[in-house]
Amino acid sequence: MRIKVLAENLARECLSDLIASDLMAQPPISLLAEASIPEALEFFTLRGFHAAPVIDAAGRPVGVVSVTDLLRHDLDKGTHPSHEDSCCSRKSLPEGFSVEEVDTTKVEDIMTNAIFALSPSTKLPDIIKKMLELDVHQLYVVNHDGLLVGVISTSDIMRVLYNMLS
């Protein structure tokens, strides 16, 4: 029993010493604010992500975009198949021709402007507390210049816990 208590205390101590730079996925994978909606769709489809930080040209985080944001945009814009063709009747087009609406919307137009960021030296208990308080699955790690240097997800934290317990 004494060994189990010692092991638990050691694990607790080790976990408390972990900081954001130990946990974060790097280099961070992000979308540029100027990216188009089709580019964002391709990004999420190919990478299997559900959300990603949005950065400006300098690499500073300016927002977050999610698959839900893209779906909402599609429904609001009227490009979803459930909407009727608004520009012209398809019957009036010559055979073999079709109308394609080009969506010029940028990621920055549909993203959430809130950034939930922390420094690379933030300790694990504070990271977990912030995730719980904000009810988010990702936090973004920024350096002293405000540049995005990493991303911490709940999966990253679970992976560390699993590795320590195995």
VENZI-V131199 format. One record per pair of residues at least 24 apart in sequence whose ideal C-beta (glycine too) atoms are under 10 Angstrom apart, sorted by the first residue. I is the first residue (numbers start at 1). J is the second residue. D is the distance in Angstrom with one decimal. If there is no record, write none. Layout:
i=I j=J d=D
i=I j=J d=D
This chain:
i=7 j=165 d=10.0
i=10 j=164 d=9.7
i=11 j=161 d=9.1
i=11 j=164 d=5.8
i=11 j=165 d=7.5
i=12 j=125 d=9.8
i=14 j=124 d=9.6
i=14 j=160 d=9.7
i=14 j=164 d=6.7
i=15 j=123 d=9.3
i=15 j=124 d=5.7
i=15 j=125 d=7.8
i=15 j=128 d=9.5
i=15 j=157 d=9.6
i=15 j=160 d=7.7
i=15 j=161 d=7.6
i=15 j=164 d=6.9
i=16 j=123 d=6.6
i=16 j=124 d=6.6
i=16 j=125 d=6.0
i=16 j=126 d=10.0
i=17 j=123 d=7.5
i=17 j=124 d=8.0
i=18 j=122 d=10.0
i=18 j=123 d=7.1
i=18 j=124 d=4.3
i=18 j=125 d=9.1
i=18 j=127 d=8.6
i=18 j=157 d=9.1
i=18 j=160 d=6.8
i=18 j=164 d=9.3
i=19 j=118 d=9.7
i=19 j=119 d=8.8
i=19 j=120 d=6.7
i=19 j=121 d=5.3
i=19 j=122 d=6.2
i=19 j=123 d=5.6
i=19 j=124 d=7.1
i=19 j=126 d=9.2
i=19 j=127 d=8.5
i=19 j=141 d=9.7
i=20 j=117 d=9.9
i=20 j=118 d=5.8
i=20 j=119 d=6.8
i=20 j=120 d=5.1
i=20 j=121 d=6.9
i=20 j=122 d=4.5
i=20 j=123 d=8.1
i=20 j=124 d=8.1
i=20 j=126 d=8.9
i=20 j=127 d=6.2
i=20 j=139 d=7.9
i=20 j=140 d=9.8
i=20 j=141 d=4.9
i=20 j=142 d=9.8
i=20 j=149 d=9.2
i=20 j=150 d=7.0
i=20 j=151 d=10.0
i=20 j=152 d=6.0
i=20 j=156 d=9.9
i=21 j=119 d=8.9
i=21 j=120 d=3.9
i=21 j=121 d=7.1
i=21 j=122 d=8.9
i=21 j=141 d=7.2
i=21 j=143 d=9.7
i=21 j=149 d=8.1
i=21 j=150 d=7.1
i=21 j=152 d=9.7
i=22 j=120 d=9.0
i=22 j=123 d=9.8
i=22 j=124 d=8.1
i=22 j=152 d=9.7
i=22 j=156 d=9.8
i=22 j=160 d=8.0
i=23 j=120 d=9.9
i=23 j=122 d=9.5
i=23 j=124 d=6.9
i=23 j=127 d=7.2
i=23 j=139 d=9.7
i=23 j=141 d=8.7
i=23 j=150 d=8.2
i=23 j=151 d=9.7
i=23 j=152 d=5.2
i=23 j=153 d=9.2
i=23 j=156 d=5.2
i=23 j=157 d=6.5
i=23 j=159 d=8.7
i=23 j=160 d=6.1
i=24 j=118 d=9.6
i=24 j=120 d=7.4
i=24 j=122 d=10.0
i=24 j=127 d=9.6
i=24 j=139 d=8.8
i=24 j=140 d=8.9
i=24 j=141 d=4.8
i=24 j=149 d=7.3
i=24 j=150 d=2.9
i=24 j=151 d=6.1
i=24 j=152 d=5.0
i=24 j=153 d=9.2
i=24 j=156 d=7.1
i=25 j=138 d=9.6
i=25 j=141 d=9.3
i=25 j=150 d=6.1
i=25 j=151 d=5.0
i=25 j=152 d=7.3
i=25 j=153 d=7.2
i=25 j=155 d=9.2
i=25 j=156 d=6.2
i=26 j=120 d=9.8
i=26 j=141 d=8.1
i=26 j=148 d=9.6
i=26 j=149 d=6.4
i=26 j=150 d=4.4
i=26 j=151 d=7.9
i=27 j=148 d=9.0
i=27 j=149 d=7.9
i=27 j=150 d=7.8
i=27 j=151 d=9.5
i=28 j=52 d=8.9
i=28 j=53 d=6.5
i=28 j=55 d=8.3
i=28 j=59 d=9.1
i=28 j=61 d=8.8
i=28 j=140 d=7.3
i=28 j=141 d=7.6
i=28 j=142 d=9.6
i=28 j=147 d=9.5
i=28 j=148 d=5.0
i=28 j=149 d=6.6
i=28 j=150 d=5.3
i=28 j=151 d=4.9
i=28 j=152 d=10.0
i=29 j=53 d=8.4
i=29 j=148 d=9.9
i=29 j=151 d=7.4
i=30 j=54 d=6.6
i=30 j=55 d=4.8
i=30 j=59 d=8.4
i=30 j=61 d=7.5
i=30 j=62 d=10.0
i=30 j=64 d=9.7
i=30 j=65 d=9.6
i=30 j=140 d=8.7
i=30 j=148 d=6.1
i=30 j=151 d=8.1
i=31 j=55 d=7.4
i=31 j=63 d=9.4
i=31 j=64 d=9.6
i=31 j=65 d=6.2
i=31 j=107 d=5.4
i=31 j=108 d=9.5
i=31 j=111 d=8.5
i=32 j=56 d=7.7
i=32 j=57 d=7.2
i=32 j=59 d=9.6
i=32 j=62 d=9.6
i=32 j=106 d=8.9
i=32 j=107 d=7.2
i=32 j=108 d=8.7
i=33 j=57 d=8.0
i=33 j=60 d=9.8
i=33 j=61 d=9.7
i=33 j=62 d=5.5
i=33 j=63 d=7.2
i=33 j=65 d=9.2
i=33 j=106 d=6.8
i=33 j=107 d=5.9
i=33 j=108 d=3.9
i=33 j=109 d=9.1
i=33 j=111 d=7.4
i=34 j=106 d=5.6
i=34 j=107 d=7.4
i=34 j=108 d=6.9
i=35 j=65 d=8.8
i=35 j=106 d=6.7
i=35 j=107 d=4.6
i=35 j=108 d=8.4
i=36 j=102 d=9.3
i=36 j=103 d=7.2
i=36 j=104 d=7.5
i=36 j=105 d=7.3
i=36 j=106 d=6.4
i=36 j=107 d=7.6
i=37 j=65 d=9.7
i=37 j=69 d=9.7
i=37 j=70 d=6.6
i=37 j=73 d=6.5
i=37 j=74 d=8.2
i=37 j=77 d=8.6
i=37 j=79 d=9.1
i=37 j=103 d=5.0
i=37 j=104 d=8.6
i=37 j=105 d=5.1
i=37 j=106 d=7.6
i=37 j=107 d=7.2
i=37 j=109 d=8.6
i=37 j=110 d=7.5
i=38 j=70 d=10.0
i=38 j=102 d=9.1
i=38 j=103 d=7.0
i=38 j=105 d=9.7
i=39 j=106 d=9.3
i=39 j=107 d=7.8
i=40 j=65 d=6.3
i=40 j=66 d=9.8
i=40 j=67 d=9.1
i=40 j=69 d=8.6
i=40 j=70 d=6.1
i=40 j=73 d=9.4
i=40 j=105 d=9.5
i=40 j=106 d=9.1
i=40 j=107 d=5.3
i=40 j=110 d=8.5
i=40 j=111 d=9.3
i=41 j=67 d=8.8
i=41 j=70 d=6.1
i=41 j=71 d=10.0
i=41 j=74 d=9.0
i=41 j=103 d=9.8
i=43 j=70 d=9.9
i=43 j=107 d=9.2
i=44 j=70 d=7.1
i=49 j=138 d=9.6
i=49 j=151 d=9.9
i=49 j=153 d=9.7
i=50 j=137 d=8.1
i=50 j=138 d=9.2
i=50 j=153 d=9.9
i=51 j=112 d=9.1
i=51 j=136 d=9.1
i=51 j=137 d=7.4
i=51 j=138 d=6.3
i=51 j=151 d=9.7
i=51 j=153 d=9.2
i=52 j=107 d=9.1
i=52 j=111 d=9.5
i=52 j=138 d=8.6
i=52 j=140 d=10.0
i=52 j=151 d=8.3
i=53 j=111 d=9.3
i=53 j=115 d=7.8
i=53 j=116 d=9.7
i=53 j=117 d=9.0
i=53 j=138 d=7.9
i=53 j=139 d=9.9
i=53 j=140 d=5.2
i=53 j=141 d=9.9
i=53 j=142 d=9.7
i=53 j=148 d=5.9
i=53 j=150 d=9.9
i=53 j=151 d=6.5
i=54 j=106 d=9.7
i=54 j=107 d=5.6
i=54 j=108 d=6.7
i=54 j=110 d=9.7
i=54 j=111 d=4.9
i=54 j=112 d=8.8
i=54 j=113 d=9.2
i=54 j=115 d=9.1
i=54 j=148 d=9.6
i=55 j=107 d=10.0
i=55 j=140 d=9.5
i=55 j=147 d=8.5
i=55 j=148 d=5.6
i=56 j=108 d=8.6
i=56 j=148 d=9.8
i=58 j=145 d=9.0
i=58 j=146 d=8.5
i=58 j=147 d=7.3
i=58 j=148 d=10.0
i=59 j=142 d=9.5
i=59 j=143 d=9.7
i=59 j=145 d=8.8
i=59 j=146 d=8.7
i=59 j=147 d=4.6
i=59 j=148 d=5.9
i=59 j=149 d=8.9
i=60 j=115 d=9.1
i=60 j=117 d=9.9
i=60 j=142 d=7.6
i=60 j=145 d=8.2
i=60 j=146 d=5.0
i=60 j=147 d=6.0
i=60 j=148 d=6.9
i=61 j=115 d=4.9
i=61 j=116 d=9.4
i=61 j=117 d=6.4
i=61 j=140 d=5.3
i=61 j=141 d=9.7
i=61 j=142 d=6.5
i=61 j=146 d=8.0
i=61 j=147 d=8.4
i=61 j=148 d=4.8
i=61 j=151 d=9.7
i=62 j=107 d=9.6
i=62 j=108 d=7.0
i=62 j=111 d=7.5
i=62 j=113 d=7.3
i=62 j=115 d=7.2
i=62 j=148 d=9.7
i=63 j=107 d=8.1
i=63 j=108 d=6.9
i=63 j=110 d=9.3
i=63 j=111 d=3.7
i=63 j=112 d=5.6
i=63 j=113 d=5.0
i=63 j=114 d=7.3
i=63 j=115 d=6.7
i=64 j=111 d=6.1
i=64 j=112 d=4.9
i=64 j=113 d=8.5
i=64 j=114 d=7.0
i=64 j=115 d=7.2
i=64 j=116 d=8.0
i=64 j=136 d=8.8
i=64 j=138 d=7.8
i=64 j=140 d=8.2
i=65 j=107 d=5.3
i=65 j=108 d=8.7
i=65 j=109 d=9.9
i=65 j=110 d=6.5
i=65 j=111 d=4.3
i=65 j=112 d=7.3
i=66 j=110 d=9.5
i=66 j=111 d=8.6
i=66 j=112 d=7.7
i=66 j=138 d=9.9
i=68 j=112 d=9.9
i=69 j=107 d=8.6
i=69 j=109 d=9.9
i=69 j=110 d=4.9
i=69 j=111 d=6.6
i=69 j=112 d=7.1
i=70 j=105 d=9.9
i=70 j=107 d=9.0
i=70 j=110 d=7.1
i=72 j=110 d=7.5
i=73 j=103 d=8.3
i=73 j=105 d=6.5
i=73 j=107 d=9.8
i=73 j=109 d=8.1
i=73 j=110 d=4.7
i=74 j=103 d=8.7
i=74 j=105 d=10.0
i=74 j=110 d=9.9
i=76 j=105 d=10.0
i=76 j=110 d=9.0
i=77 j=101 d=8.6
i=77 j=103 d=6.6
i=77 j=105 d=7.2
i=77 j=110 d=9.6
i=79 j=103 d=6.4
i=79 j=105 d=9.9
i=115 j=139 d=9.5
i=115 j=140 d=6.4
i=115 j=142 d=8.2
i=115 j=146 d=9.7
i=115 j=148 d=9.3
i=116 j=140 d=6.6
i=117 j=141 d=7.0
i=117 j=142 d=4.7
i=117 j=146 d=8.5
i=117 j=148 d=8.1
i=118 j=142 d=7.6
i=118 j=150 d=9.8
i=118 j=152 d=8.0
i=119 j=143 d=7.7
i=119 j=144 d=7.7
i=119 j=149 d=9.6
i=120 j=144 d=9.0
i=120 j=149 d=6.5
i=120 j=150 d=7.2
i=122 j=152 d=8.9
i=124 j=152 d=9.4
i=124 j=157 d=7.3
i=124 j=160 d=8.0
i=124 j=161 d=9.7
i=127 j=152 d=6.2
i=127 j=156 d=9.5
i=127 j=157 d=7.3
i=128 j=152 d=9.9
i=128 j=154 d=9.1
i=128 j=157 d=6.7
i=131 j=157 d=8.0
